Amino acid sequence: MDALLTEDERAILASVDGFASRHLPPDEVRRRDREHQPPYDLLPAMGEAGFFALPVPDDHGGLGRSWREVALVQERLGWHGYMAASIYNRVVGFGVMSVLTYGSPAQKRDLLPGLLSGSFFMALALTEPGAGSDAGALKTRARRTAGGYVISGSKIWISDAEGARFLLTAARTGDAAKGSDGITLFLVPSDAPGVTLSPLAKVGNNAMPSFEVGFADVEVGDDAVIGEVGGGFRHLMSTLHYSRASMAATVTGAAQAALDGVMSHARERQQFGKPIGSFQVLAHRLADLQTRVDLSRLMVRHLATLIARGLPCKREAAQAKVVATETLRDVADQGMQIMASAGYAADSDIQRFWRDSRLYTFGEGTNEILRDGMARELGLTGRQPS
Ligand SMILES: Cc1cc2nc3c(=O)[nH]c(=O)nc-3n(C[C@H](O)[C@H](O)[C@H](O)COP(=O)(O)OP(=O)(O)OC[C@H]3O[C@@H](n4cnc5c(N)ncnc54)[C@H](O)[C@@H]3O)c2cc1C
């Protein structure tokens, strides 16, 4: 499939490979996972390589390149190590694209240089203990004061909250007790007085720490508001396709990496005097899995072209996310079966993919809710949760 890439696109992939060989070889990926060490220290090197500047127009200090190139960086970083791709996506998806899409001119001027150089990043603080899929039911409040707002409430499962300079926080400023109206987005410094971060233990994605975040009367100025007051939910929806495209690209890379490892084991491991991959039942299973990874890649690249051309792509973004995340889940699950005891060993790569992959079918919008959205776009159902 890479045969169809342009020279510029190949150069981007070579640049990601160079970055990964210096900073994230396989043993380093394993070490960071084992030691729960996030890759925040790699952000400046990614910034220097120009990865964050790809989708940003030159008049904002970017490289003015296409989202197709962003998707290639995401896919290849996902192949080398999901941890690096996830932090890249956080900078580009939640940071750069949010500021570009609904930030004020002053926020663009103040925030984009640091984001593009990899000096800092933002975490998205949307989910609450009582508001997961039904994000519009969030209860965190931002009360108006003379010079700004006072935020109180709590968020849960906020990835990388501790390393982030800002928490892109959704809080209720309107009268409505529930519903997506009257939600406003704030850039809350993660070290602001009143913000508390409590780490959460979890199954996988060890190098992407998750936090419960408390807001106890956190004071912020008017300049902390990003986008329109009351328009926060609409703003989040307007950038969702970026984060779904990012996840789809990344997990496609991860699925290829997982499958490459399983294939190589299937070629080498001998039983009954033959490589196990030559038994038809396994050979066909592996061929099917590679077909599904290729299908994910096609959907990811098609979606990237739609984004690059500014065309509508809500359904395609949901479809790519669903197909790619379920492909990785099945590659990891079937891969474990094919590798058997070698995969079940604590230091195998497939066990890491297996643990990590369970998140992606419900992170960034559960696949059930995404299918609801697709069905609605197809005119099959009426108004459903988005
Ligand atoms: C490791 C990790 C990292 C995360 N990172 C972040 C982050 O950085 N920022 C952030 O804001 N959030 C984050 N999240 C939260 C994540 O986005 C939510 O877990 C997700 O939105 C689902 O919410 P929930 O877990 O509360 O599930 P629920 O909403 O309780 O859903 C449970 C099940 O019910 C199904 N369901 C719910 N409603 C419907 C319906 N109407 N129709 C059919 N099925 C339905 C769901 O599909 C799901 O299968 C993270 C979560 C995890 C575990």
The ligand as a MOL file (V3000), in Angstrom:
LIG
                    3D

  0  0  0     0  0            999 V3000
M  V30 BEGIN CTAB
M  V30 COUNTS 53 58 0 0 0
M  V30 BEGIN ATOM
M  V30 1 C -7.5870 4.5080 30.1450 0
M  V30 2 C -8.6580 5.5130 29.8520 0
M  V30 3 C -8.2800 6.7590 29.3560 0
M  V30 4 C -9.2550 7.7400 29.1500 0
M  V30 5 N -8.8710 9.0130 28.7780 0
M  V30 6 C -9.7790 10.0160 28.8190 0
M  V30 7 C -9.3630 11.3890 28.6770 0
M  V30 8 O -8.1710 11.6900 28.4730 0
M  V30 9 N -10.3120 12.3660 28.7820 0
M  V30 10 C -11.6260 12.0850 29.0050 0
M  V30 11 O -12.4180 13.0260 29.0990 0
M  V30 12 N -12.0640 10.7970 29.1160 0
M  V30 13 C -11.1630 9.7660 29.0570 0
M  V30 14 N -11.5780 8.4550 29.2190 0
M  V30 15 C -12.9910 8.1600 29.4010 0
M  V30 16 C -13.5880 7.4490 28.1870 0
M  V30 17 O -13.7640 8.3750 27.1530 0
M  V30 18 C -14.9020 6.7960 28.6670 0
M  V30 19 O -14.5220 5.6110 29.3460 0
M  V30 20 C -15.8570 6.4800 27.5620 0
M  V30 21 O -16.4020 7.6750 27.0500 0
M  V30 22 C -17.0280 5.5850 28.0290 0
M  V30 23 O -17.5920 6.0690 29.1950 0
M  V30 24 P -17.8170 5.0680 30.4350 0
M  V30 25 O -16.5270 4.3620 30.6730 0
M  V30 26 O -18.3600 5.8680 31.5490 0
M  V30 27 O -18.8400 3.9980 29.9310 0
M  V30 28 P -20.4680 4.0700 29.9820 0
M  V30 29 O -20.9110 5.3460 29.3720 0
M  V30 30 O -20.9140 3.7560 31.3690 0
M  V30 31 O -20.8610 2.8930 29.0110 0
M  V30 32 C -20.8610 1.5470 29.4230 0
M  V30 33 C -21.3620 0.6860 28.2660 0
M  V30 34 O -22.7030 1.0590 27.9300 0
M  V30 35 C -22.7870 1.3580 26.5400 0
M  V30 36 N -23.7620 2.4260 26.3070 0
M  V30 37 C -23.9060 3.5890 26.9850 0
M  V30 38 N -24.9030 4.3120 26.4580 0
M  V30 39 C -25.3930 3.6110 25.4130 0
M  V30 40 C -26.4300 3.8330 24.4500 0
M  V30 41 N -27.1550 4.9540 24.4300 0
M  V30 42 N -26.6530 2.8910 23.5050 0
M  V30 43 C -25.9100 1.7390 23.4930 0
M  V30 44 N -24.9150 1.4880 24.3750 0
M  V30 45 C -24.6620 2.4010 25.3180 0
M  V30 46 C -21.3900 1.8140 26.1610 0
M  V30 47 O -21.1590 1.6830 24.7630 0
M  V30 48 C -20.5300 0.8700 27.0090 0
M  V30 49 O -20.3760 -0.3540 26.3520 0
M  V30 50 C -10.6230 7.4380 29.3740 0
M  V30 51 C -10.9960 6.1600 29.8170 0
M  V30 52 C -10.0300 5.2100 30.0680 0
M  V30 53 C -10.4480 3.8660 30.6160 0
M  V30 END ATOM
M  V30 BEGIN BOND
M  V30 1 1 1 2
M  V30 2 1 2 3
M  V30 3 2 2 52
M  V30 4 2 3 4
M  V30 5 1 4 5
M  V30 6 1 4 50
M  V30 7 2 5 6
M  V30 8 1 6 7
M  V30 9 1 6 13
M  V30 10 2 7 8
M  V30 11 1 7 9
M  V30 12 1 9 10
M  V30 13 2 10 11
M  V30 14 1 10 12
M  V30 15 2 12 13
M  V30 16 1 13 14
M  V30 17 1 14 15
M  V30 18 1 14 50
M  V30 19 1 15 16
M  V30 20 1 16 17
M  V30 21 1 16 18
M  V30 22 1 18 19
M  V30 23 1 18 20
M  V30 24 1 20 21
M  V30 25 1 20 22
M  V30 26 1 22 23
M  V30 27 1 23 24
M  V30 28 2 24 25
M  V30 29 1 24 26
M  V30 30 1 24 27
M  V30 31 1 27 28
M  V30 32 2 28 29
M  V30 33 1 28 30
M  V30 34 1 28 31
M  V30 35 1 31 32
M  V30 36 1 32 33
M  V30 37 1 33 34
M  V30 38 1 33 48
M  V30 39 1 34 35
M  V30 40 1 35 36
M  V30 41 1 35 46
M  V30 42 1 36 37
M  V30 43 1 36 45
M  V30 44 2 37 38
M  V30 45 1 38 39
M  V30 46 1 39 40
M  V30 47 2 39 45
M  V30 48 1 40 41
M  V30 49 2 40 42
M  V30 50 1 42 43
M  V30 51 2 43 44
M  V30 52 1 44 45
M  V30 53 1 46 47
M  V30 54 1 46 48
M  V30 55 1 48 49
M  V30 56 2 50 51
M  V30 57 1 51 52
M  V30 58 1 52 53
M  V30 END BOND
M  V30 END CTAB
M  END
